[in-house]
Amino acid sequence: MQKTRRLLAIEKIIEGEVIITQESLLKKVKGKGIICTQATLSRNLRQLGVSRVPDGKGGYRYALAGG
């Protein structure tokens, strides 16, 4: 299922890299061959409980809930 594959890809990307914008996350998801729009990505981030947290350098990054 495309949605399950997309959700897993989003989780892996966020866990493995510092992602500071939805745009950069969307490019990485598409780079894995997954078709996705910004609106779908935004809904998926909400569904996964992803939030923006301080990165320790004065900016913010995306992180999974509890991570």
Predicted model as a PDB file, atoms N, CA, C, CB and O in Angstrom, pLDDT in the B-factor column:
MODEL        1                                                                  
ATOM      1  N   MET A   1       0.839  -1.184   0.000  1.00 73.00           N  
ATOM      2  CA  MET A   1       0.000   0.000   0.000  1.00 73.00           C  
ATOM      3  C   MET A   1       0.884   1.247   0.000  1.00 73.00           C  
ATOM      4  CB  MET A   1      -0.954  -0.002   1.220  1.00 73.00           C  
ATOM      5  O   MET A   1       1.853   1.342   0.753  1.00 73.00           O  
ATOM      6  N   GLN A   2       0.534   2.180  -0.844  1.00 91.00           N  
ATOM      7  CA  GLN A   2       1.333   3.392  -1.009  1.00 91.00           C  
ATOM      8  C   GLN A   2       1.423   4.198   0.287  1.00 91.00           C  
ATOM      9  CB  GLN A   2       0.745   4.256  -2.116  1.00 91.00           C  
ATOM     10  O   GLN A   2       2.494   4.704   0.622  1.00 91.00           O  
ATOM     11  N   LYS A   3       0.314   4.323   1.019  1.00 94.00           N  
ATOM     12  CA  LYS A   3       0.318   5.131   2.236  1.00 94.00           C  
ATOM     13  C   LYS A   3       1.267   4.538   3.282  1.00 94.00           C  
ATOM     14  CB  LYS A   3      -1.106   5.241   2.811  1.00 94.00           C  
ATOM     15  O   LYS A   3       2.052   5.263   3.892  1.00 94.00           O  
ATOM     16  N   THR A   4       1.195   3.254   3.482  1.00 95.00           N  
ATOM     17  CA  THR A   4       2.069   2.597   4.462  1.00 95.00           C  
ATOM     18  C   THR A   4       3.532   2.797   4.085  1.00 95.00           C  
ATOM     19  CB  THR A   4       1.745   1.089   4.561  1.00 95.00           C  
ATOM     20  O   THR A   4       4.361   3.105   4.941  1.00 95.00           O  
ATOM     21  N   ARG A   5       3.842   2.624   2.829  1.00 96.00           N  
ATOM     22  CA  ARG A   5       5.210   2.814   2.343  1.00 96.00           C  
ATOM     23  C   ARG A   5       5.668   4.261   2.580  1.00 96.00           C  
ATOM     24  CB  ARG A   5       5.304   2.457   0.835  1.00 96.00           C  
ATOM     25  O   ARG A   5       6.800   4.504   2.999  1.00 96.00           O  
ATOM     26  N   ARG A   6       4.772   5.212   2.305  1.00 97.00           N  
ATOM     27  CA  ARG A   6       5.088   6.628   2.481  1.00 97.00           C  
ATOM     28  C   ARG A   6       5.332   6.943   3.959  1.00 97.00           C  
ATOM     29  CB  ARG A   6       3.948   7.508   1.925  1.00 97.00           C  
ATOM     30  O   ARG A   6       6.296   7.631   4.295  1.00 97.00           O  
ATOM     31  N   LEU A   7       4.465   6.445   4.836  1.00 97.00           N  
ATOM     32  CA  LEU A   7       4.621   6.702   6.268  1.00 97.00           C  
ATOM     33  C   LEU A   7       5.941   6.141   6.795  1.00 97.00           C  
ATOM     34  CB  LEU A   7       3.450   6.098   7.044  1.00 97.00           C  
ATOM     35  O   LEU A   7       6.631   6.797   7.575  1.00 97.00           O  
ATOM     36  N   LEU A   8       6.283   4.946   6.373  1.00 97.00           N  
ATOM     37  CA  LEU A   8       7.552   4.344   6.797  1.00 97.00           C  
ATOM     38  C   LEU A   8       8.741   5.151   6.287  1.00 97.00           C  
ATOM     39  CB  LEU A   8       7.650   2.895   6.298  1.00 97.00           C  
ATOM     40  O   LEU A   8       9.722   5.349   7.004  1.00 97.00           O  
ATOM     41  N   ALA A   9       8.644   5.615   5.045  1.00 97.00           N  
ATOM     42  CA  ALA A   9       9.731   6.421   4.474  1.00 97.00           C  
ATOM     43  C   ALA A   9       9.892   7.730   5.246  1.00 97.00           C  
ATOM     44  CB  ALA A   9       9.464   6.715   2.979  1.00 97.00           C  
ATOM     45  O   ALA A   9      11.011   8.149   5.542  1.00 97.00           O  
ATOM     46  N   ILE A  10       8.776   8.366   5.567  1.00 98.00           N  
ATOM     47  CA  ILE A  10       8.828   9.616   6.325  1.00 98.00           C  
ATOM     48  C   ILE A  10       9.496   9.381   7.674  1.00 98.00           C  
ATOM     49  CB  ILE A  10       7.410  10.199   6.519  1.00 98.00           C  
ATOM     50  O   ILE A  10      10.364  10.153   8.082  1.00 98.00           O  
ATOM     51  N   GLU A  11       9.095   8.323   8.364  1.00 97.00           N  
ATOM     52  CA  GLU A  11       9.697   8.005   9.671  1.00 97.00           C  
ATOM     53  C   GLU A  11      11.201   7.798   9.559  1.00 97.00           C  
ATOM     54  CB  GLU A  11       9.048   6.751  10.266  1.00 97.00           C  
ATOM     55  O   GLU A  11      11.970   8.351  10.346  1.00 97.00           O  
ATOM     56  N   LYS A  12      11.615   7.011   8.590  1.00 97.00           N  
ATOM     57  CA  LYS A  12      13.045   6.733   8.416  1.00 97.00           C  
ATOM     58  C   LYS A  12      13.839   7.993   8.118  1.00 97.00           C  
ATOM     59  CB  LYS A  12      13.251   5.727   7.300  1.00 97.00           C  
ATOM     60  O   LYS A  12      14.921   8.198   8.669  1.00 97.00           O  
ATOM     61  N   ILE A  13      13.302   8.831   7.250  1.00 98.00           N  
ATOM     62  CA  ILE A  13      13.998  10.064   6.885  1.00 98.00           C  
ATOM     63  C   ILE A  13      14.150  10.964   8.101  1.00 98.00           C  
ATOM     64  CB  ILE A  13      13.245  10.804   5.766  1.00 98.00           C  
ATOM     65  O   ILE A  13      15.235  11.485   8.357  1.00 98.00           O  
ATOM     66  N   ILE A  14      13.070  11.149   8.852  1.00 97.00           N  
ATOM     67  CA  ILE A  14      13.112  12.039  10.017  1.00 97.00           C  
ATOM     68  C   ILE A  14      14.030  11.491  11.106  1.00 97.00           C  
ATOM     69  CB  ILE A  14      11.702  12.245  10.580  1.00 97.00           C  
ATOM     70  O   ILE A  14      14.727  12.252  11.777  1.00 97.00           O  
ATOM     71  N   GLU A  15      14.030  10.174  11.280  1.00 96.00           N  
ATOM     72  CA  GLU A  15      14.914   9.568  12.283  1.00 96.00           C  
ATOM     73  C   GLU A  15      16.383   9.658  11.888  1.00 96.00           C  
ATOM     74  CB  GLU A  15      14.534   8.113  12.502  1.00 96.00           C  
ATOM     75  O   GLU A  15      17.252   9.776  12.751  1.00 96.00           O  
ATOM     76  N   GLY A  16      16.664   9.602  10.584  1.00 96.00           N  
ATOM     77  CA  GLY A  16      18.041   9.511  10.132  1.00 96.00           C  
ATOM     78  C   GLY A  16      18.703  10.807   9.717  1.00 96.00           C  
ATOM     79  O   GLY A  16      19.923  10.858   9.560  1.00 96.00           O  
ATOM     80  N   GLU A  17      17.914  11.857   9.535  1.00 95.00           N  
ATOM     81  CA  GLU A  17      18.467  13.111   9.030  1.00 95.00           C  
ATOM     82  C   GLU A  17      17.841  14.290   9.763  1.00 95.00           C  
ATOM     83  CB  GLU A  17      18.237  13.238   7.509  1.00 95.00           C  
ATOM     84  O   GLU A  17      16.773  14.169  10.365  1.00 95.00           O  
ATOM     85  N   VAL A  18      18.514  15.418   9.704  1.00 95.00           N  
ATOM     86  CA  VAL A  18      17.951  16.653  10.245  1.00 95.00           C  
ATOM     87  C   VAL A  18      17.126  17.289   9.133  1.00 95.00           C  
ATOM     88  CB  VAL A  18      19.078  17.634  10.768  1.00 95.00           C  
ATOM     89  O   VAL A  18      17.665  17.708   8.109  1.00 95.00           O  
ATOM     90  N   ILE A  19      15.826  17.357   9.341  1.00 97.00           N  
ATOM     91  CA  ILE A  19      14.912  17.924   8.358  1.00 97.00           C  
ATOM     92  C   ILE A  19      14.327  19.193   8.954  1.00 97.00           C  
ATOM     93  CB  ILE A  19      13.784  16.908   7.961  1.00 97.00           C  
ATOM     94  O   ILE A  19      13.732  19.166  10.031  1.00 97.00           O  
ATOM     95  N   ILE A  20      14.500  20.304   8.250  1.00 96.00           N  
ATOM     96  CA  ILE A  20      14.033  21.570   8.813  1.00 96.00           C  
ATOM     97  C   ILE A  20      12.817  22.152   8.089  1.00 96.00           C  
ATOM     98  CB  ILE A  20      15.150  22.571   8.786  1.00 96.00           C  
ATOM     99  O   ILE A  20      12.166  23.057   8.612  1.00 96.00           O  
ATOM    100  N   THR A  21      12.504  21.645   6.892  1.00 96.00           N  
ATOM    101  CA  THR A  21      11.329  22.139   6.176  1.00 96.00           C  
ATOM    102  C   THR A  21      10.553  20.980   5.564  1.00 96.00           C  
ATOM    103  CB  THR A  21      11.742  23.142   5.083  1.00 96.00           C  
ATOM    104  O   THR A  21      11.105  19.920   5.267  1.00 96.00           O  
ATOM    105  N   GLN A  22       9.253  21.214   5.386  1.00 97.00           N  
ATOM    106  CA  GLN A  22       8.445  20.201   4.696  1.00 97.00           C  
ATOM    107  C   GLN A  22       8.911  20.054   3.255  1.00 97.00           C  
ATOM    108  CB  GLN A  22       6.944  20.571   4.739  1.00 97.00           C  
ATOM    109  O   GLN A  22       8.857  18.961   2.691  1.00 97.00           O  
ATOM    110  N   GLU A  23       9.361  21.137   2.665  1.00 97.00           N  
ATOM    111  CA  GLU A  23       9.831  21.100   1.277  1.00 97.00           C  
ATOM    112  C   GLU A  23      11.010  20.137   1.125  1.00 97.00           C  
ATOM    113  CB  GLU A  23      10.237  22.511   0.809  1.00 97.00           C  
ATOM    114  O   GLU A  23      11.049  19.343   0.185  1.00 97.00           O  
ATOM    115  N   SER A  24      11.967  20.207   2.048  1.00 97.00           N  
ATOM    116  CA  SER A  24      13.121  19.311   1.948  1.00 97.00           C  
ATOM    117  C   SER A  24      12.702  17.865   2.219  1.00 97.00           C  
ATOM    118  CB  SER A  24      14.229  19.743   2.936  1.00 97.00           C  
ATOM    119  O   SER A  24      13.233  16.937   1.609  1.00 97.00           O  
ATOM    120  N   LEU A  25      11.754  17.677   3.131  1.00 98.00           N  
ATOM    121  CA  LEU A  25      11.251  16.323   3.404  1.00 98.00           C  
ATOM    122  C   LEU A  25      10.523  15.779   2.181  1.00 98.00           C  
ATOM    123  CB  LEU A  25      10.308  16.322   4.635  1.00 98.00           C  
ATOM    124  O   LEU A  25      10.692  14.613   1.821  1.00 98.00           O  
ATOM    125  N   LEU A  26       9.718  16.615   1.546  1.00 98.00           N  
ATOM    126  CA  LEU A  26       8.981  16.199   0.358  1.00 98.00           C  
ATOM    127  C   LEU A  26       9.939  15.773  -0.752  1.00 98.00           C  
ATOM    128  CB  LEU A  26       8.071  17.334  -0.132  1.00 98.00           C  
ATOM    129  O   LEU A  26       9.690  14.777  -1.431  1.00 98.00           O  
ATOM    130  N   LYS A  27      11.031  16.513  -0.944  1.00 97.00           N  
ATOM    131  CA  LYS A  27      12.024  16.147  -1.963  1.00 97.00           C  
ATOM    132  C   LYS A  27      12.645  14.787  -1.655  1.00 97.00           C  
ATOM    133  CB  LYS A  27      13.126  17.221  -2.052  1.00 97.00           C  
ATOM    134  O   LYS A  27      12.862  13.983  -2.562  1.00 97.00           O  
ATOM    135  N   LYS A  28      12.927  14.529  -0.391  1.00 98.00           N  
ATOM    136  CA  LYS A  28      13.529  13.255  -0.011  1.00 98.00           C  
ATOM    137  C   LYS A  28      12.553  12.096  -0.203  1.00 98.00           C  
ATOM    138  CB  LYS A  28      14.000  13.307   1.441  1.00 98.00           C  
ATOM    139  O   LYS A  28      12.942  11.013  -0.640  1.00 98.00           O  
ATOM    140  N   VAL A  29      11.284  12.333   0.125  1.00 97.00           N  
ATOM    141  CA  VAL A  29      10.257  11.301  -0.075  1.00 97.00           C  
ATOM    142  C   VAL A  29      10.124  11.006  -1.563  1.00 97.00           C  
ATOM    143  CB  VAL A  29       8.885  11.749   0.520  1.00 97.00           C  
ATOM    144  O   VAL A  29      10.089   9.844  -1.967  1.00 97.00           O  
ATOM    145  N   LYS A  30      10.052  12.049  -2.375  1.00 96.00           N  
ATOM    146  CA  LYS A  30       9.950  11.859  -3.822  1.00 96.00           C  
ATOM    147  C   LYS A  30      11.204  11.197  -4.377  1.00 96.00           C  
ATOM    148  CB  LYS A  30       9.711  13.200  -4.522  1.00 96.00           C  
ATOM    149  O   LYS A  30      11.133  10.443  -5.348  1.00 96.00           O  
ATOM    150  N   GLY A  31      12.358  11.478  -3.760  1.00 96.00           N  
ATOM    151  CA  GLY A  31      13.612  10.860  -4.178  1.00 96.00           C  
ATOM    152  C   GLY A  31      13.629   9.356  -3.961  1.00 96.00           C  
ATOM    153  O   GLY A  31      14.422   8.638  -4.571  1.00 96.00           O  
ATOM    154  N   LYS A  32      12.753   8.890  -3.092  1.00 95.00           N  
ATOM    155  CA  LYS A  32      12.625   7.446  -2.858  1.00 95.00           C  
ATOM    156  C   LYS A  32      11.586   6.822  -3.789  1.00 95.00           C  
ATOM    157  CB  LYS A  32      12.247   7.175  -1.394  1.00 95.00           C  
ATOM    158  O   LYS A  32      11.224   5.655  -3.644  1.00 95.00           O  
ATOM    159  N   GLY A  33      11.110   7.629  -4.753  1.00 95.00           N  
ATOM    160  CA  GLY A  33      10.156   7.116  -5.734  1.00 95.00           C  
ATOM    161  C   GLY A  33       8.722   7.089  -5.243  1.00 95.00           C  
ATOM    162  O   GLY A  33       7.888   6.376  -5.802  1.00 95.00           O  
ATOM    163  N   ILE A  34       8.425   7.856  -4.207  1.00 96.00           N  
ATOM    164  CA  ILE A  34       7.086   7.877  -3.639  1.00 96.00           C  
ATOM    165  C   ILE A  34       6.384   9.157  -4.089  1.00 96.00           C  
ATOM    166  CB  ILE A  34       7.133   7.780  -2.082  1.00 96.00           C  
ATOM    167  O   ILE A  34       6.884  10.260  -3.873  1.00 96.00           O  
ATOM    168  N   ILE A  35       5.235   8.995  -4.709  1.00 92.00           N  
ATOM    169  CA  ILE A  35       4.460  10.139  -5.174  1.00 92.00           C  
ATOM    170  C   ILE A  35       3.716  10.730  -3.984  1.00 92.00           C  
ATOM    171  CB  ILE A  35       3.470   9.731  -6.312  1.00 92.00           C  
ATOM    172  O   ILE A  35       3.034  10.019  -3.246  1.00 92.00           O  
ATOM    173  N   CYS A  36       3.857  12.050  -3.810  1.00 94.00           N  
ATOM    174  CA  CYS A  36       3.262  12.696  -2.652  1.00 94.00           C  
ATOM    175  C   CYS A  36       3.117  14.188  -2.916  1.00 94.00           C  
ATOM    176  CB  CYS A  36       4.107  12.445  -1.388  1.00 94.00           C  
ATOM    177  O   CYS A  36       3.964  14.791  -3.575  1.00 94.00           O  
ATOM    178  N   THR A  37       2.043  14.783  -2.402  1.00 96.00           N  
ATOM    179  CA  THR A  37       1.876  16.227  -2.475  1.00 96.00           C  
ATOM    180  C   THR A  37       2.196  16.822  -1.110  1.00 96.00           C  
ATOM    181  CB  THR A  37       0.433  16.606  -2.927  1.00 96.00           C  
ATOM    182  O   THR A  37       2.294  16.096  -0.120  1.00 96.00           O  
ATOM    183  N   GLN A  38       2.358  18.130  -1.057  1.00 96.00           N  
ATOM    184  CA  GLN A  38       2.648  18.790   0.210  1.00 96.00           C  
ATOM    185  C   GLN A  38       1.481  18.616   1.180  1.00 96.00           C  
ATOM    186  CB  GLN A  38       2.941  20.285  -0.014  1.00 96.00           C  
ATOM    187  O   GLN A  38       1.697  18.420   2.376  1.00 96.00           O  
ATOM    188  N   ALA A  39       0.251  18.683   0.678  1.00 97.00           N  
ATOM    189  CA  ALA A  39      -0.927  18.519   1.543  1.00 97.00           C  
ATOM    190  C   ALA A  39      -0.967  17.124   2.159  1.00 97.00           C  
ATOM    191  CB  ALA A  39      -2.219  18.778   0.748  1.00 97.00           C  
ATOM    192  O   ALA A  39      -1.259  16.973   3.345  1.00 97.00           O  
ATOM    193  N   THR A  40      -0.674  16.109   1.355  1.00 97.00           N  
ATOM    194  CA  THR A  40      -0.637  14.734   1.864  1.00 97.00           C  
ATOM    195  C   THR A  40       0.471  14.580   2.887  1.00 97.00           C  
ATOM    196  CB  THR A  40      -0.442  13.729   0.715  1.00 97.00           C  
ATOM    197  O   THR A  40       0.277  13.953   3.928  1.00 97.00           O  
ATOM    198  N   LEU A  41       1.625  15.146   2.598  1.00 97.00           N  
ATOM    199  CA  LEU A  41       2.748  15.077   3.532  1.00 97.00           C  
ATOM    200  C   LEU A  41       2.369  15.726   4.866  1.00 97.00           C  
ATOM    201  CB  LEU A  41       3.997  15.765   2.931  1.00 97.00           C  
ATOM    202  O   LEU A  41       2.662  15.182   5.930  1.00 97.00           O  
ATOM    203  N   SER A  42       1.729  16.868   4.803  1.00 97.00           N  
ATOM    204  CA  SER A  42       1.317  17.568   6.013  1.00 97.00           C  
ATOM    205  C   SER A  42       0.363  16.708   6.845  1.00 97.00           C  
ATOM    206  CB  SER A  42       0.655  18.903   5.655  1.00 97.00           C  
ATOM    207  O   SER A  42       0.510  16.619   8.063  1.00 97.00           O  
ATOM    208  N   ARG A  43      -0.612  16.078   6.190  1.00 97.00           N  
ATOM    209  CA  ARG A  43      -1.548  15.184   6.895  1.00 97.00           C  
ATOM    210  C   ARG A  43      -0.800  14.001   7.509  1.00 97.00           C  
ATOM    211  CB  ARG A  43      -2.649  14.673   5.928  1.00 97.00           C  
ATOM    212  O   ARG A  43      -1.072  13.605   8.643  1.00 97.00           O  
ATOM    213  N   ASN A  44       0.134  13.449   6.758  1.00 97.00           N  
ATOM    214  CA  ASN A  44       0.898  12.305   7.257  1.00 97.00           C  
ATOM    215  C   ASN A  44       1.748  12.680   8.465  1.00 97.00           C  
ATOM    216  CB  ASN A  44       1.788  11.743   6.153  1.00 97.00           C  
ATOM    217  O   ASN A  44       1.867  11.893   9.404  1.00 97.00           O  
ATOM    218  N   LEU A  45       2.340  13.874   8.453  1.00 98.00           N  
ATOM    219  CA  LEU A  45       3.133  14.325   9.598  1.00 98.00           C  
ATOM    220  C   LEU A  45       2.263  14.425  10.843  1.00 98.00           C  
ATOM    221  CB  LEU A  45       3.794  15.684   9.300  1.00 98.00           C  
ATOM    222  O   LEU A  45       2.671  14.029  11.935  1.00 98.00           O  
ATOM    223  N   ARG A  46       1.045  14.966  10.665  1.00 97.00           N  
ATOM    224  CA  ARG A  46       0.111  15.057  11.786  1.00 97.00           C  
ATOM    225  C   ARG A  46      -0.266  13.666  12.290  1.00 97.00           C  
ATOM    226  CB  ARG A  46      -1.151  15.832  11.372  1.00 97.00           C  
ATOM    227  O   ARG A  46      -0.320  13.430  13.497  1.00 97.00           O  
ATOM    228  N   GLN A  47      -0.523  12.752  11.365  1.00 96.00           N  
ATOM    229  CA  GLN A  47      -0.912  11.393  11.724  1.00 96.00           C  
ATOM    230  C   GLN A  47       0.206  10.679  12.492  1.00 96.00           C  
ATOM    231  CB  GLN A  47      -1.279  10.599  10.464  1.00 96.00           C  
ATOM    232  O   GLN A  47      -0.068   9.915  13.418  1.00 96.00           O  
ATOM    233  N   LEU A  48       1.446  10.923  12.115  1.00 97.00           N  
ATOM    234  CA  LEU A  48       2.588  10.293  12.775  1.00 97.00           C  
ATOM    235  C   LEU A  48       2.970  10.975  14.092  1.00 97.00           C  
ATOM    236  CB  LEU A  48       3.777  10.296  11.843  1.00 97.00           C  
ATOM    237  O   LEU A  48       3.801  10.465  14.843  1.00 97.00           O  
ATOM    238  N   GLY A  49       2.363  12.124  14.365  1.00 96.00           N  
ATOM    239  CA  GLY A  49       2.694  12.855  15.579  1.00 96.00           C  
ATOM    240  C   GLY A  49       4.014  13.593  15.483  1.00 96.00           C  
ATOM    241  O   GLY A  49       4.670  13.842  16.495  1.00 96.00           O  
ATOM    242  N   VAL A  50       4.398  13.940  14.274  1.00 97.00           N  
ATOM    243  CA  VAL A  50       5.657  14.655  14.055  1.00 97.00           C  
ATOM    244  C   VAL A  50       5.470  16.116  14.454  1.00 97.00           C  
ATOM    245  CB  VAL A  50       6.120  14.541  12.565  1.00 97.00           C  
ATOM    246  O   VAL A  50       4.440  16.724  14.164  1.00 97.00           O  
ATOM    247  N   SER A  51       6.471  16.665  15.118  1.00 96.00           N  
ATOM    248  CA  SER A  51       6.427  18.075  15.498  1.00 96.00           C  
ATOM    249  C   SER A  51       7.779  18.707  15.222  1.00 96.00           C  
ATOM    250  CB  SER A  51       6.036  18.241  16.990  1.00 96.00           C  
ATOM    251  O   SER A  51       8.756  18.022  14.918  1.00 96.00           O  
ATOM    252  N   ARG A  52       7.815  20.021  15.335  1.00 96.00           N  
ATOM    253  CA  ARG A  52       9.079  20.750  15.164  1.00 96.00           C  
ATOM    254  C   ARG A  52       9.655  20.995  16.551  1.00 96.00           C  
ATOM    255  CB  ARG A  52       8.872  22.111  14.380  1.00 96.00           C  
ATOM    256  O   ARG A  52       8.957  21.471  17.447  1.00 96.00           O  
ATOM    257  N   VAL A  53      10.910  20.674  16.719  1.00 96.00           N  
ATOM    258  CA  VAL A  53      11.585  20.830  18.007  1.00 96.00           C  
ATOM    259  C   VAL A  53      12.859  21.649  17.803  1.00 96.00           C  
ATOM    260  CB  VAL A  53      11.914  19.439  18.643  1.00 96.00           C  
ATOM    261  O   VAL A  53      13.415  21.669  16.705  1.00 96.00           O  
ATOM    262  N   PRO A  54      13.320  22.323  18.854  1.00 96.00           N  
ATOM    263  CA  PRO A  54      14.566  23.091  18.717  1.00 96.00           C  
ATOM    264  C   PRO A  54      15.721  22.184  18.292  1.00 96.00           C  
ATOM    265  CB  PRO A  54      14.912  23.802  20.046  1.00 96.00           C  
ATOM    266  O   PRO A  54      15.837  21.049  18.754  1.00 96.00           O  
ATOM    267  N   ASP A  55      16.572  22.702  17.405  1.00 92.00           N  
ATOM    268  CA  ASP A  55      17.707  21.910  16.921  1.00 92.00           C  
ATOM    269  C   ASP A  55      18.999  22.188  17.690  1.00 92.00           C  
ATOM    270  CB  ASP A  55      17.931  22.183  15.449  1.00 92.00           C  
ATOM    271  O   ASP A  55      20.041  21.602  17.395  1.00 92.00           O  
ATOM    272  N   GLY A  56      18.924  23.091  18.684  1.00 91.00           N  
ATOM    273  CA  GLY A  56      20.101  23.408  19.470  1.00 91.00           C  
ATOM    274  C   GLY A  56      21.002  24.453  18.839  1.00 91.00           C  
ATOM    275  O   GLY A  56      22.035  24.816  19.403  1.00 91.00           O  
ATOM    276  N   LYS A  57      20.611  24.934  17.675  1.00 93.00           N  
ATOM    277  CA  LYS A  57      21.409  25.932  16.951  1.00 93.00           C  
ATOM    278  C   LYS A  57      20.589  27.180  16.649  1.00 93.00           C  
ATOM    279  CB  LYS A  57      21.955  25.337  15.646  1.00 93.00           C  
ATOM    280  O   LYS A  57      20.959  27.987  15.796  1.00 93.00           O  
ATOM    281  N   GLY A  58      19.477  27.328  17.352  1.00 94.00           N  
ATOM    282  CA  GLY A  58      18.620  28.478  17.143  1.00 94.00           C  
ATOM    283  C   GLY A  58      17.521  28.259  16.121  1.00 94.00           C  
ATOM    284  O   GLY A  58      16.733  29.167  15.858  1.00 94.00           O  
ATOM    285  N   GLY A  59      17.455  27.084  15.547  1.00 95.00           N  
ATOM    286  CA  GLY A  59      16.425  26.765  14.565  1.00 95.00           C  
ATOM    287  C   GLY A  59      15.555  25.615  15.048  1.00 95.00           C  
ATOM    288  O   GLY A  59      15.572  25.260  16.226  1.00 95.00           O  
ATOM    289  N   TYR A  60      14.811  25.051  14.147  1.00 96.00           N  
ATOM    290  CA  TYR A  60      13.926  23.927  14.464  1.00 96.00           C  
ATOM    291  C   TYR A  60      14.093  22.817  13.445  1.00 96.00           C  
ATOM    292  CB  TYR A  60      12.460  24.384  14.514  1.00 96.00           C  
ATOM    293  O   TYR A  60      14.490  23.055  12.304  1.00 96.00           O  
ATOM    294  N   ARG A  61      13.785  21.601  13.871  1.00 97.00           N  
ATOM    295  CA  ARG A  61      13.822  20.439  12.991  1.00 97.00           C  
ATOM    296  C   ARG A  61      12.596  19.582  13.283  1.00 97.00           C  
ATOM    297  CB  ARG A  61      15.144  19.619  13.181  1.00 97.00           C  
ATOM    298  O   ARG A  61      11.976  19.723  14.336  1.00 97.00           O  
ATOM    299  N   TYR A  62      12.253  18.711  12.373  1.00 97.00           N  
ATOM    300  CA  TYR A  62      11.147  17.792  12.587  1.00 97.00           C  
ATOM    301  C   TYR A  62      11.613  16.590  13.397  1.00 97.00           C  
ATOM    302  CB  TYR A  62      10.550  17.341  11.246  1.00 97.00           C  
ATOM    303  O   TYR A  62      12.719  16.084  13.207  1.00 97.00           O  
ATOM    304  N   ALA A  63      10.741  16.138  14.311  1.00 97.00           N  
ATOM    305  CA  ALA A  63      11.056  14.975  15.135  1.00 97.00           C  
ATOM    306  C   ALA A  63       9.786  14.179  15.373  1.00 97.00           C  
ATOM    307  CB  ALA A  63      11.701  15.399  16.480  1.00 97.00           C  
ATOM    308  O   ALA A  63       8.690  14.732  15.458  1.00 97.00           O  
ATOM    309  N   LEU A  64       9.958  12.867  15.480  1.00 96.00           N  
ATOM    310  CA  LEU A  64       8.833  11.996  15.803  1.00 96.00           C  
ATOM    311  C   LEU A  64       8.469  12.153  17.273  1.00 96.00           C  
ATOM    312  CB  LEU A  64       9.166  10.521  15.480  1.00 96.00           C  
ATOM    313  O   LEU A  64       9.319  12.480  18.102  1.00 96.00           O  
ATOM    314  N   ALA A  65       7.221  11.921  17.582  1.00 87.00           N  
ATOM    315  CA  ALA A  65       6.761  12.008  18.970  1.00 87.00           C  
ATOM    316  C   ALA A  65       7.570  11.041  19.827  1.00 87.00           C  
ATOM    317  CB  ALA A  65       5.238  11.696  19.076  1.00 87.00           C  
ATOM    318  O   ALA A  65       7.772   9.881  19.467  1.00 87.00           O  
ATOM    319  N   GLY A  66       8.023  11.542  20.960  1.00 73.00           N  
ATOM    320  CA  GLY A  66       8.803  10.703  21.853  1.00 73.00           C  
ATOM    321  C   GLY A  66      10.254  10.522  21.410  1.00 73.00           C  
ATOM    322  O   GLY A  66      11.009   9.786  22.046  1.00 73.00           O  
ATOM    323  N   GLY A  67      10.645  11.184  20.331  1.00 62.00           N  
ATOM    324  CA  GLY A  67      11.995  10.989  19.822  1.00 62.00           C  
ATOM    325  C   GLY A  67      12.728  12.205  19.854  1.00 62.00           C  
ATOM    326  O   GLY A  67      13.894  12.234  19.460  1.00 62.00           O  
TER     327      GLY A  67                                                      
ENDMDL                                                                          
END                                                                             
